[in-house]
């Protein structure tokens, strides 16, 4: 069974930066896609960024040029570097790996 745990959320001012981390543990035997999603209050969960098993990255249009997804395969960890944060980036951010959701980490962008 796979477990997924996010960390790194917090309060940041507009224009600031944060780095989220997501570690997967358990019975993992292959390289796999890793996704970051987010859900803002009153909105549906949306896909923010993906890094495929082959290392290809994809981003939502709303975060392109500001967010960067990366990973450390040996640590089964995926990161989301978020720069130039905006008020509308406020959300709970979730990691999704091998069909398992993490518990989420709250990012609040506020002045």
VMD Tcl script that builds the backbone (N, CA, C; Angstrom):
set m [mol new atoms 333]
animate dup $m
set s [atomselect $m all]
$s set {name element resname resid chain x y z} {
  {N N UNK 1 A 0.841 -1.191 0.000}
  {CA C UNK 1 A 0.000 0.000 0.000}
  {C C UNK 1 A 0.874 1.238 0.000}
  {N N UNK 2 A 0.457 2.228 -0.787}
  {CA C UNK 2 A 1.231 3.461 -0.926}
  {C C UNK 2 A 0.644 4.538 -0.028}
  {N N UNK 3 A 1.517 5.284 0.627}
  {CA C UNK 3 A 1.114 6.453 1.402}
  {C C UNK 3 A 1.753 7.689 0.776}
  {N N UNK 4 A 1.019 8.790 0.833}
  {CA C UNK 4 A 1.477 10.044 0.231}
  {C C UNK 4 A 1.294 11.168 1.241}
  {N N UNK 5 A 2.348 11.924 1.485}
  {CA C UNK 5 A 2.299 12.997 2.484}
  {C C UNK 5 A 2.889 14.274 1.909}
  {N N UNK 6 A 2.093 15.346 1.943}
  {CA C UNK 6 A 2.555 16.649 1.479}
  {C C UNK 6 A 3.041 17.494 2.655}
  {N N UNK 7 A 3.879 18.476 2.333}
  {CA C UNK 7 A 4.324 19.448 3.323}
  {C C UNK 7 A 4.767 20.715 2.603}
  {N N UNK 8 A 4.926 21.781 3.386}
  {CA C UNK 8 A 5.485 23.006 2.834}
  {C C UNK 8 A 4.516 24.150 2.627}
  {N N UNK 9 A 3.246 23.928 2.900}
  {CA C UNK 9 A 2.289 25.012 2.741}
  {C C UNK 9 A 2.463 26.076 3.817}
  {N N UNK 10 A 1.746 27.186 3.640}
  {CA C UNK 10 A 1.821 28.251 4.624}
  {C C UNK 10 A 1.240 29.541 4.091}
  {N N UNK 11 A 1.503 30.604 4.831}
  {CA C UNK 11 A 1.028 31.940 4.469}
  {C C UNK 11 A 2.155 32.712 3.797}
  {N N UNK 12 A 1.852 33.316 2.671}
  {CA C UNK 12 A 2.864 34.066 1.935}
  {C C UNK 12 A 2.211 35.297 1.321}
  {N N UNK 13 A 2.982 36.350 1.171}
  {CA C UNK 13 A 2.465 37.572 0.557}
  {C C UNK 13 A 2.452 37.435 -0.964}
  {N N UNK 14 A 1.601 38.202 -1.611}
  {CA C UNK 14 A 1.620 38.194 -3.094}
  {C C UNK 14 A 3.021 38.518 -3.616}
  {N N UNK 15 A 3.427 37.768 -4.628}
  {CA C UNK 15 A 4.767 37.921 -5.172}
  {C C UNK 15 A 5.792 37.037 -4.524}
  {N N UNK 16 A 5.425 36.395 -3.437}
  {CA C UNK 16 A 6.350 35.530 -2.715}
  {C C UNK 16 A 6.458 34.140 -3.322}
  {N N UNK 17 A 7.225 33.298 -2.629}
  {CA C UNK 17 A 7.506 31.947 -3.118}
  {C C UNK 17 A 7.318 30.926 -2.007}
  {N N UNK 18 A 7.004 29.713 -2.423}
  {CA C UNK 18 A 6.939 28.569 -1.533}
  {C C UNK 18 A 7.375 27.332 -2.304}
  {N N UNK 19 A 7.855 26.337 -1.575}
  {CA C UNK 19 A 8.128 25.045 -2.185}
  {C C UNK 19 A 7.383 23.962 -1.428}
  {N N UNK 20 A 6.552 23.250 -2.146}
  {CA C UNK 20 A 5.820 22.130 -1.573}
  {C C UNK 20 A 6.582 20.833 -1.853}
  {N N UNK 21 A 6.466 19.916 -0.915}
  {CA C UNK 21 A 7.077 18.598 -1.070}
  {C C UNK 21 A 6.015 17.527 -0.898}
  {N N UNK 22 A 6.226 16.414 -1.578}
  {CA C UNK 22 A 5.308 15.276 -1.451}
  {C C UNK 22 A 6.133 14.008 -1.502}
  {N N UNK 23 A 6.052 13.236 -0.430}
  {CA C UNK 23 A 6.812 11.998 -0.348}
  {C C UNK 23 A 5.878 10.803 -0.405}
  {N N UNK 24 A 6.212 9.852 -1.253}
  {CA C UNK 24 A 5.453 8.607 -1.361}
  {C C UNK 24 A 6.242 7.498 -0.699}
  {N N UNK 25 A 5.551 6.635 0.012}
  {CA C UNK 25 A 6.212 5.503 0.659}
  {C C UNK 25 A 5.341 4.267 0.507}
  {N N UNK 26 A 5.947 3.123 0.745}
  {CA C UNK 26 A 5.195 1.884 0.626}
  {C C UNK 26 A 5.762 0.997 -0.469}
  {N N UNK 27 A 4.901 0.156 -1.020}
  {CA C UNK 27 A 5.329 -0.823 -2.008}
  {C C UNK 27 A 5.346 -0.182 -3.396}
  {N N UNK 28 A 6.480 0.453 -3.702}
  {CA C UNK 28 A 6.654 1.169 -4.963}
  {C C UNK 28 A 7.782 0.513 -5.727}
  {N N UNK 29 A 7.481 0.024 -6.932}
  {CA C UNK 29 A 8.471 -0.753 -7.669}
  {C C UNK 29 A 8.807 -0.190 -9.036}
  {N N UNK 30 A 8.240 0.967 -9.352}
  {CA C UNK 30 A 8.487 1.517 -10.681}
  {C C UNK 30 A 8.425 3.037 -10.637}
  {N N UNK 31 A 8.953 3.652 -11.662}
  {CA C UNK 31 A 8.819 5.103 -11.817}
  {C C UNK 31 A 7.426 5.376 -12.362}
  {N N UNK 32 A 6.832 6.441 -11.946}
  {CA C UNK 32 A 5.420 6.688 -12.233}
  {C C UNK 32 A 5.189 8.188 -12.399}
  {N N UNK 33 A 4.043 8.520 -12.936}
  {CA C UNK 33 A 3.636 9.923 -13.020}
  {C C UNK 33 A 3.337 10.470 -11.629}
  {N N UNK 34 A 3.591 11.753 -11.457}
  {CA C UNK 34 A 3.314 12.417 -10.180}
  {C C UNK 34 A 2.612 13.726 -10.495}
  {N N UNK 35 A 1.532 13.974 -9.796}
  {CA C UNK 35 A 0.703 15.146 -10.089}
  {C C UNK 35 A 0.525 16.017 -8.844}
  {N N UNK 36 A 0.401 17.311 -9.097}
  {CA C UNK 36 A -0.058 18.259 -8.080}
  {C C UNK 36 A -1.399 18.817 -8.530}
  {N N UNK 37 A -2.357 18.792 -7.630}
  {CA C UNK 37 A -3.663 19.394 -7.826}
  {C C UNK 37 A -3.864 20.475 -6.768}
  {N N UNK 38 A -4.873 21.299 -6.977}
  {CA C UNK 38 A -5.268 22.240 -5.938}
  {C C UNK 38 A -6.773 22.442 -5.957}
  {N N UNK 39 A -7.291 22.821 -4.813}
  {CA C UNK 39 A -8.722 23.098 -4.684}
  {C C UNK 39 A -8.905 24.363 -3.870}
  {N N UNK 40 A -9.407 25.381 -4.527}
  {CA C UNK 40 A -9.685 26.649 -3.863}
  {C C UNK 40 A -11.080 26.594 -3.245}
  {N N UNK 41 A -11.348 27.428 -2.259}
  {CA C UNK 41 A -12.666 27.432 -1.612}
  {C C UNK 41 A -13.794 27.629 -2.622}
  {N N UNK 42 A -14.776 26.731 -2.595}
  {CA C UNK 42 A -15.919 26.849 -3.483}
  {C C UNK 42 A -15.675 26.440 -4.922}
  {N N UNK 43 A -14.484 25.898 -5.196}
  {CA C UNK 43 A -14.161 25.506 -6.569}
  {C C UNK 43 A -13.822 24.027 -6.655}
  {N N UNK 44 A -13.825 23.499 -7.870}
  {CA C UNK 44 A -13.462 22.107 -8.074}
  {C C UNK 44 A -11.947 21.938 -8.025}
  {N N UNK 45 A -11.545 20.739 -7.695}
  {CA C UNK 45 A -10.112 20.426 -7.702}
  {C C UNK 45 A -9.604 20.477 -9.140}
  {N N UNK 46 A -8.436 21.086 -9.316}
  {CA C UNK 46 A -7.884 21.216 -10.655}
  {C C UNK 46 A -6.435 20.739 -10.691}
  {N N UNK 47 A -6.050 20.225 -11.854}
  {CA C UNK 47 A -4.680 19.771 -12.052}
  {C C UNK 47 A -3.777 20.980 -12.257}
  {N N UNK 48 A -2.705 21.034 -11.501}
  {CA C UNK 48 A -1.773 22.158 -11.568}
  {C C UNK 48 A -0.534 21.797 -12.380}
  {N N UNK 49 A 0.043 20.631 -12.088}
  {CA C UNK 49 A 1.284 20.252 -12.752}
  {C C UNK 49 A 1.451 18.741 -12.696}
  {N N UNK 50 A 2.123 18.226 -13.713}
  {CA C UNK 50 A 2.411 16.797 -13.816}
  {C C UNK 50 A 3.854 16.598 -14.240}
  {N N UNK 51 A 4.486 15.589 -13.668}
  {CA C UNK 51 A 5.756 15.122 -14.184}
  {C C UNK 51 A 5.573 13.632 -14.483}
  {N N UNK 52 A 5.810 13.257 -15.732}
  {CA C UNK 52 A 5.545 11.884 -16.144}
  {C C UNK 52 A 6.690 10.961 -15.742}
  {N N UNK 53 A 6.461 9.672 -15.934}
  {CA C UNK 53 A 7.499 8.701 -15.621}
  {C C UNK 53 A 8.748 8.942 -16.462}
  {N N UNK 54 A 8.568 9.526 -17.626}
  {CA C UNK 54 A 9.704 9.835 -18.485}
  {C C UNK 54 A 10.334 11.190 -18.229}
  {N N UNK 55 A 9.782 11.924 -17.269}
  {CA C UNK 55 A 10.354 13.212 -16.900}
  {C C UNK 55 A 9.746 14.410 -17.606}
  {N N UNK 56 A 8.729 14.184 -18.429}
  {CA C UNK 56 A 8.081 15.293 -19.112}
  {C C UNK 56 A 7.187 16.037 -18.135}
  {N N UNK 57 A 7.160 17.360 -18.258}
  {CA C UNK 57 A 6.339 18.170 -17.360}
  {C C UNK 57 A 5.232 18.885 -18.130}
  {N N UNK 58 A 4.118 19.076 -17.458}
  {CA C UNK 58 A 2.988 19.813 -18.009}
  {C C UNK 58 A 2.401 20.683 -16.910}
  {N N UNK 59 A 1.895 21.853 -17.314}
  {CA C UNK 59 A 1.372 22.801 -16.343}
  {C C UNK 59 A 0.033 23.362 -16.794}
  {N N UNK 60 A -0.777 23.720 -15.829}
  {CA C UNK 60 A -1.979 24.480 -16.130}
  {C C UNK 60 A -1.563 25.852 -16.645}
  {N N UNK 61 A -2.366 26.406 -17.535}
  {CA C UNK 61 A -2.029 27.705 -18.109}
  {C C UNK 61 A -1.876 28.770 -17.030}
  {N N UNK 62 A -2.645 28.653 -15.975}
  {CA C UNK 62 A -2.653 29.671 -14.926}
  {C C UNK 62 A -1.348 29.728 -14.130}
  {N N UNK 63 A -0.526 28.681 -14.212}
  {CA C UNK 63 A 0.704 28.654 -13.427}
  {C C UNK 63 A 1.957 28.577 -14.281}
  {N N UNK 64 A 1.804 28.469 -15.585}
  {CA C UNK 64 A 2.971 28.365 -16.470}
  {C C UNK 64 A 3.898 29.567 -16.293}
  {N N UNK 65 A 5.186 29.258 -16.199}
  {CA C UNK 65 A 6.171 30.313 -16.026}
  {C C UNK 65 A 6.382 30.733 -14.586}
  {N N UNK 66 A 5.505 30.271 -13.685}
  {CA C UNK 66 A 5.632 30.623 -12.264}
  {C C UNK 66 A 5.908 29.412 -11.382}
  {N N UNK 67 A 5.331 28.268 -11.743}
  {CA C UNK 67 A 5.496 27.045 -10.957}
  {C C UNK 67 A 6.414 26.083 -11.685}
  {N N UNK 68 A 7.168 25.308 -10.900}
  {CA C UNK 68 A 8.051 24.295 -11.458}
  {C C UNK 68 A 7.884 22.998 -10.679}
  {N N UNK 69 A 7.592 21.920 -11.385}
  {CA C UNK 69 A 7.500 20.604 -10.752}
  {C C UNK 69 A 8.810 19.861 -11.000}
  {N N UNK 70 A 9.282 19.171 -9.981}
  {CA C UNK 70 A 10.504 18.393 -10.106}
  {C C UNK 70 A 10.399 17.190 -9.174}
  {N N UNK 71 A 11.366 16.289 -9.265}
  {CA C UNK 71 A 11.278 15.083 -8.434}
  {C C UNK 71 A 12.674 14.549 -8.101}
  {N N UNK 72 A 12.719 13.767 -7.054}
  {CA C UNK 72 A 13.894 12.971 -6.709}
  {C C UNK 72 A 13.434 11.519 -6.705}
  {N N UNK 73 A 13.780 10.788 -7.736}
  {CA C UNK 73 A 13.281 9.428 -7.885}
  {C C UNK 73 A 13.702 8.545 -6.726}
  {N N UNK 74 A 14.948 8.657 -6.316}
  {CA C UNK 74 A 15.454 7.804 -5.252}
  {C C UNK 74 A 14.753 8.021 -3.922}
  {N N UNK 75 A 14.170 9.196 -3.759}
  {CA C UNK 75 A 13.459 9.514 -2.521}
  {C C UNK 75 A 11.952 9.424 -2.705}
  {N N UNK 76 A 11.492 9.032 -3.899}
  {CA C UNK 76 A 10.050 8.993 -4.201}
  {C C UNK 76 A 9.367 10.298 -3.790}
  {N N UNK 77 A 10.020 11.385 -4.117}
  {CA C UNK 77 A 9.537 12.694 -3.694}
  {C C UNK 77 A 9.344 13.608 -4.902}
  {N N UNK 78 A 8.264 14.356 -4.883}
  {CA C UNK 78 A 7.997 15.349 -5.917}
  {C C UNK 78 A 7.862 16.709 -5.247}
  {N N UNK 79 A 8.328 17.736 -5.933}
  {CA C UNK 79 A 8.300 19.093 -5.408}
  {C C UNK 79 A 7.483 19.992 -6.331}
  {N N UNK 80 A 6.977 21.062 -5.752}
  {CA C UNK 80 A 6.337 22.100 -6.544}
  {C C UNK 80 A 6.879 23.428 -6.063}
  {N N UNK 81 A 7.713 24.024 -6.879}
  {CA C UNK 81 A 8.249 25.342 -6.565}
  {C C UNK 81 A 7.287 26.372 -7.127}
  {N N UNK 82 A 6.809 27.264 -6.265}
  {CA C UNK 82 A 5.826 28.260 -6.671}
  {C C UNK 82 A 6.412 29.651 -6.469}
  {N N UNK 83 A 6.581 30.365 -7.549}
  {CA C UNK 83 A 7.093 31.737 -7.512}
  {C C UNK 83 A 6.017 32.731 -7.944}
  {N N UNK 84 A 6.249 33.982 -7.648}
  {CA C UNK 84 A 5.323 35.053 -8.055}
  {C C UNK 84 A 3.879 34.706 -7.696}
  {N N UNK 85 A 3.696 34.286 -6.469}
  {CA C UNK 85 A 2.375 33.832 -6.052}
  {C C UNK 85 A 1.350 34.958 -6.092}
  {N N UNK 86 A 0.138 34.578 -6.461}
  {CA C UNK 86 A -0.971 35.513 -6.575}
  {C C UNK 86 A -2.068 35.134 -5.570}
  {N N UNK 87 A -2.937 36.079 -5.319}
  {CA C UNK 87 A -4.046 35.812 -4.398}
  {C C UNK 87 A -4.842 34.589 -4.849}
  {N N UNK 88 A -5.002 34.450 -6.143}
  {CA C UNK 88 A -5.816 33.351 -6.675}
  {C C UNK 88 A -5.130 31.987 -6.611}
  {N N UNK 89 A -3.901 31.954 -6.147}
  {CA C UNK 89 A -3.213 30.672 -5.924}
  {C C UNK 89 A -3.579 30.074 -4.568}
  {N N UNK 90 A -4.308 30.816 -3.772}
  {CA C UNK 90 A -4.733 30.303 -2.471}
  {C C UNK 90 A -5.604 29.066 -2.655}
  {N N UNK 91 A -5.201 27.966 -2.016}
  {CA C UNK 91 A -5.901 26.695 -2.184}
  {C C UNK 91 A -5.255 25.648 -1.294}
  {N N UNK 92 A -5.936 24.524 -1.181}
  {CA C UNK 92 A -5.301 23.339 -0.617}
  {C C UNK 92 A -4.661 22.597 -1.787}
  {N N UNK 93 A -3.385 22.294 -1.646}
  {CA C UNK 93 A -2.640 21.626 -2.696}
  {C C UNK 93 A -2.492 20.148 -2.341}
  {N N UNK 94 A -2.793 19.296 -3.311}
  {CA C UNK 94 A -2.772 17.856 -3.119}
  {C C UNK 94 A -1.797 17.201 -4.087}
  {N N UNK 95 A -1.176 16.172 -3.588}
  {CA C UNK 95 A -0.312 15.330 -4.402}
  {C C UNK 95 A -1.114 14.080 -4.768}
  {N N UNK 96 A -0.900 13.586 -5.986}
  {CA C UNK 96 A -1.611 12.395 -6.445}
  {C C UNK 96 A -0.587 11.466 -7.102}
  {N N UNK 97 A -0.388 10.314 -6.474}
  {CA C UNK 97 A 0.619 9.365 -6.937}
  {C C UNK 97 A 0.036 7.960 -6.882}
  {N N UNK 98 A 0.130 7.239 -7.987}
  {CA C UNK 98 A -0.285 5.831 -8.048}
  {C C UNK 98 A -1.697 5.627 -7.484}
  {N N UNK 99 A -2.599 6.540 -7.828}
  {CA C UNK 99 A -3.981 6.394 -7.419}
  {C C UNK 99 A -4.270 6.801 -5.983}
  {N N UNK 100 A -3.289 7.377 -5.326}
  {CA C UNK 100 A -3.440 7.747 -3.913}
  {C C UNK 100 A -3.327 9.262 -3.760}
  {N N UNK 101 A -4.239 9.834 -2.978}
  {CA C UNK 101 A -4.205 11.258 -2.680}
  {C C UNK 101 A -3.529 11.486 -1.330}
  {N N UNK 102 A -2.769 12.583 -1.247}
  {CA C UNK 102 A -2.292 13.003 0.048}
  {C C UNK 102 A -3.387 13.741 0.792}
  {N N UNK 103 A -3.060 14.190 2.000}
  {CA C UNK 103 A -4.053 14.855 2.838}
  {C C UNK 103 A -4.202 16.329 2.483}
  {N N UNK 104 A -3.278 16.848 1.716}
  {CA C UNK 104 A -3.315 18.235 1.288}
  {C C UNK 104 A -2.528 19.155 2.199}
  {N N UNK 105 A -2.047 20.241 1.635}
  {CA C UNK 105 A -1.352 21.268 2.401}
  {C C UNK 105 A -1.878 22.627 1.955}
  {N N UNK 106 A -2.203 23.475 2.919}
  {CA C UNK 106 A -2.859 24.746 2.618}
  {C C UNK 106 A -1.833 25.817 2.263}
  {N N UNK 107 A -2.083 26.468 1.148}
  {CA C UNK 107 A -1.299 27.623 0.728}
  {C C UNK 107 A -2.226 28.834 0.738}
  {N N UNK 108 A -1.857 29.841 1.509}
  {CA C UNK 108 A -2.639 31.066 1.591}
  {C C UNK 108 A -1.784 32.226 1.124}
  {N N UNK 109 A -2.243 32.897 0.096}
  {CA C UNK 109 A -1.538 34.080 -0.417}
  {C C UNK 109 A -2.362 35.298 -0.015}
  {N N UNK 110 A -1.778 36.123 0.843}
  {CA C UNK 110 A -2.520 37.258 1.381}
  {C C UNK 110 A -1.555 38.351 1.817}
  {N N UNK 111 A -1.992 39.584 1.681}
  {CA C UNK 111 A -1.187 40.704 2.152}
  {C C UNK 111 A -1.607 41.108 3.556}
}
mol reanalyze $m
mol bondsrecalc $m
mol representation Tube
mol addrep $m
